[in-house]
Amino acid sequence: MILTRCEHVMAPFVKVMTSGKMHTIRQIIYVFLYLNKVHHYDQKGIAAVAYSGFFSGSNGFLQIIGKVSSLRRKEKIQDRKGILTFPILRPGSMRVGVLFLLTLLVIAPLSPLKAQIVPESEIGDTLGGVILRNEIGGGIQLHNHGFGGSFRRGHQVTAFRKRLWEADLVTMKSPKEVRTVNPYFNNARSYIYGKLNSVMVLRTGLTSHQQLNRKPRDGGVEIRWLYGIGASVALAKPVYLNIIRFTSSTYEYEISTERYDPAQHFVDNIYGRGPFLKGIEKTKLYPGAYGRFGFSFDYSGDHAKVRTLEIGSTLDFYPIPVPVMALNNKEHYFVNFYLSFHFGRKYNRQLSKEELGL
C-alpha cells in the first residue's frame, strides 16, 4: 500500500517508539534534534548529556532544550562533513518540537502503536541527505536596452542566505536609436543613423540572495530578494557603414566600407551597415561599476536543479563617459530593468544514516 505523506514521514519514528529497545530514549532524542535541525557534530554531545540525564534523574531534558536553543540562535547549521537537508524550522517552532517529544515519551510505553513500517533502505531517502550547498548555472537576460547572457556560481551561506559570483555580458543600446534604410536602393541594408559605437557591457561581481518565502516540501515557489555590486566594463566598438562614392560618371558609383563620421556621412550617401566585426580591433574599454537589486522566484520541482525567474534593475556607472550616439551627450550611466531566466544545478555529497545518527 502506498503511504500517505504523513505516514511516510512518521513511520520511522513509530518504528523507533515500538521497537522496545533500551536505547529508545536516545533515538527519541535524535528525532527531537532532527526536528530542530541541530547539525550532526553537536548531536552526539547533546544526546549524551540528555541521555545520561534521563536515567540519572538529572534534568537532562532541560539541558538538551537549552543547548538546542543556543545553537539555533547562533544559526550553527553546518556540519564538518555537510548540512542536514531539511528546512530549518521557523522561530517559535521549538515549542512544537518540545510538545512532540513529550507526547512520544508519554504514549510510547502505553500505546500498542501499529503502523506500516518503511524499509530500512528507504529511511535514507526520507530522512537522510544533505542541503545542496553549492550552485552553478547560467541564464539569459532581457532588458529595456538589449539582451545578453550570464553565468553564476556560489554557495549557501546560511539556511536563508546564499552568495553567488556572477558574470554578465549584455548589449547596451541608446533609447535614441532609430533604424532606417536608404529608400533609393532596393537591396540596401538597414542601419542606425547617428550611432558611433556598438556597446556591450561585461559585469563581474557578487550578489547576495535573502530568502523571503521558503518553498514547501511538496512543491511551490521560493521567493528571495537580492542585491549585488561589482565591476562593469563597457566595450565600445566603432560602427562601420557602407558609403556610396560617386565616380566621374554621373550614374556610376562605388561602395566603400568606412567608419561612421557624422561630419561626412549623411542619409543620402549611406548605403547601409557594414560588417559587424569590422573594426573590432579598435574597441575601447570604459571601466566602471554596477549595482543590482531584484527578486528571484525559484519554481523548480527538483531539489537538485535550478529553475529561477528573476526581475530587477541594474545601474552601470562609468567615470569616463561612453560615446554611443553622435548627436547626444556621452553616457555616464545606464539604468535598465531586466527579466532573466536562470537554469543550473545544485550539488553536495550525501550523508549516510549513521552520520545523521539514525
N, C-alpha and C positions, 0 to 999 in steps of 0.2 A: 504494500500500500504506500502510496506517495504521501510523505509527511507534509502537514501544513507548515507554514513559516514558523509559527510559534513552537510546534512540536519539534521541528528540525533544530531550532536553537536550544530548546530546553532539554532535549533528550539526553545529551551528555551529562548535564547537571543532575537529572533524575537518576541516571545510572550511578553517579557518584554517591548520591544520597541513599540508594537502596543496595549498595554493594556490601554493607555490613563489615567492612574492613576497619582496622584500628586507626588507619591514617585518614579516615573520612574527614575529620576536623581540619587536617592540613589541606586537603583538597578543596574543602569549602572556603578556606582562607584564600587559596589561589583563585577560586571563582570570584570572590569578593575583589581581589586585586585586579583581576581581569576586567570586571565591570567598571572599575575606577581607573583602568588603563595605567597601572604602575608598570614601568618597564622591568624587564627580566632581571637586570642586575640587582635591583633593590627588592625583588620579590622574595628571594631566598632569605635575606636578612630579616625582613619584616615578618615573614611567615614563621621563622624560627622563634622570634620573640613572642609572637602571639600564640604559637603552638604550645610552647612551654608554659605560657600564662594560663591557657585553658585547663591544664592538668595539674598545675601547681597552686591554683587558687588565686594567683595574682591577676591584676587587671590587664591581661594581655589584649583583650578585645579593644579596650580604650587606647592601648598603646598603638595598635595597628591603625585605628582610625586617625589618631593624631599624626602618625607618620605619613599616612597616605595624604592627609590634608596638607601637610607641609610640602610634600613633593608636588602636589597639584598646584599649589600657589607658585612654586618655582618653575612650573612647566617643564620638569625634567622628564621628557618622554623618550629620550634616545638611549638605546642600549649600546654597549660597546660593539655588539655584533649586528645591530639592526633595531628597528622600531616596530612595536605591535601594529598590526594593520588596521584595527578597528577605530572608528572615530572616538575622540576623547569626549566624554560627557560634558555637557554644558555646566556652568556653575549652578549649584543648588541640587544637582543630581546625586551628590554624596548621600543625601538622606534616602534616596531611592535605593542605593546600594546597601545602606545600613538596614533598612526595613527588609530588603530581600534576604540578607544574611540572617537576620533574626528569625524570619519566617522559616527558613530552611532548618535552622537549629531546633526550632520548636516542633515542626511537623515531621522531620525526618525519622526520629526514633518511634513516633507514634502511629504514623500512617503507612499502611501497606501499599505504597505507591506502585503503580504498574504503568509502563509506557513502552511504546515501540522503541527499541534501542538502536541507535545509529552505530554501524560497524566501526571498529577501531580505525580502519583505513580511511574513513570519511571524516573523522574528527579534525584532521589537519585542514581539510578544505573548509570546514565550518567555522573553526575557531582559530586555526593557525594562520601563518603567513606574515607578511611584513607590510608596513607602509612603503609604497614605492617612492623613495625619496628623490631619485634623480629623474630628470625630464629632458628630452631632446626632441626637436621638431622644426618644422618650417611653416611658411604660410604665404598667402597672397594678400595684397592690400590695395584698396581703392580709396582715393581721397579726392577732394574737390579740385586739386591741381595736378592730378596724374594718377599713377599706379606704380606698383612695384612688388617686391618680394622681401621675405625676412627669414632669419634663422635664429633660433633660441635654444639655449641650454642652461640648465640651472638645477637647483635642489630645494627641498623643503627645509626651511629654517626651523619653524615650529609647526605645531599641528594646524595653525591658522594662517601661517605666512610662508610664502616662498619667494626666492630671489632668483631672477633669470638674467643671464647675459644675453644681449640681443645684438643683431646686426641687420640693418635695413638698407636696401638700395631701391630708391624710388625716383621717378621722373618728377620734375617740378616745372610747371608751366605758369605763365603770367596770365592773369584774368583779362588782360587786354588783347590777347592773341585772337586773331580772326583769320581763318583760312580762306584763300582766294585762288583764282585761276586766271590766266591770260585768255580773254574771250576771243582773241583773233587767231588762235591756233587750236585746231581740233584735238590734237594729241598732247597738249601741254599738261604738265604735272602741277598739281596744286602746291601751294606754298603759303607761308605766313609772312605777310608783308610787315617789315619793320623789326623782325626778330634777329637779334645779333648773335645770341648763343643758345644752344640747346643745353639745358641744365639737368643734371642728375645729382641726387643727394645721397651720400653714404653716411650712415649713422652707426655708431657703436657705443653701447652704454649698458647700464644696469637698470632693471625695473624690479619693483617690489609689489607683490600681489597679496592683498589682505582679504581674507575670507569674510563675506557678509552673510552668506547663506550656504550651509553645507548640503551637499547632495544626499537625498535619502538613500538608504541601502537598497531599496527596490527600484531605483532609477529616478531620474528627475534632472534638475538643472542646478548647478552650483554657481553662485554669483560672487565675484570678487571685484574690489576696486583696486586700481593700480596707479602707480606713478613711477617715473623714471627720468634719469638725466644721463648725459653723455656727450661725446664729441660728435660734431657734424662737419662734414666736408662737402662743399658744393663743387662739382666738376662742370666747368663751363666750356663746351666745345663750340668753336665758331661755326656759324651757319654758312654753307656754300650753296650758291644758286647757279642755274644755267642762264647765262646772259646772252641776249641777241646782239651781235655785232654786224652791222651792215657793211658790205664791201663797196667798191667804187660803182658797181652796178646798182641801179635803183631797186631791182627786185631780187637781189641776191643777198644772203646774209649767212653768217656763221654762228654756231653755238659754242660758247666757251664757259667753262666752269670756274667761277670766281667767288672769293669770299665776299659776303654781303657788305656793301659800303653805302650807307644812306645818302652820301653826297653824290654818288654816281649811278646808283641803281634805283629805277622807278618802275611803276606799274607798266609803262609802255615798252620797256626793254628787258623785263624779266620774263624768261620763257617758262621757268618752273624751278622746283627744288632740285638740288644736286644730290650726289650720292651721300648717304648718311655717314659713312666712315671717312669721307673726305675731310682732311684737316684734324683728324683725331690726335695727331702728334702735337698740335698746338693747344691742347686742352690746358686750361689754367685751374689751379686749385685755390679755393677760398675757405680757410679753416674757420670753424665756429663751434657753437654748442647748441644743444637742443634739450627741451623738456617735454614730457608727455604725461597726460592724465586721461584715464578712461575706466571702462568697466568691461569685464570679461564674463562670458556665460559658457560654462563647460557642460555640454549636453551628452557626452559620451556615455554609452551604456556599458562600456568595458572599463574596469578599473585600471587596466594597463595601457589604455590608449588615450590620446589627447585629441579632443574634438572641441574646439573653442571658437566662439564668435566674439569679436571684440569691437567696441566702438569707443571713440575718444577724440582727443585733439592734441596736436603736436605744434610746438613753436620752435623754429630754427632761427638762430640769430648769428649774424656774421659782422665782425668789426669792420672788415673791408667790404663795401657793398658789391653785390653781384650784378653785372650788366646783363639784362635779358632782352629788353626792348629798346630800340634806338630812340624812340620818341617819348620815352618815360624815364623817370628817375631810376637810378640803380637801387636794387633791393637790399636793405639791411636785414630784413627778416621775412620769413614765410610763415603764415599761420594757416593750418589746414585741419579739417575734420575728416576722420578716416573710419572706414569699416574694413575689418580684416578677418580672415578665416585661418586658423592655425590647426595643424594636424601633426601628430608625432606619437611618441610612446613614453611610458614611464617604466623604470626598471630598478631592481634591487634584488638581493639574494633572498631565498626563502628560509625562514626559521623552522626548525623541527619542533615536534610536540614536546620533546624533552627540554629544549631551550625555553619554551613557553611555560614550563612547569606543569604540564597537563598529563 
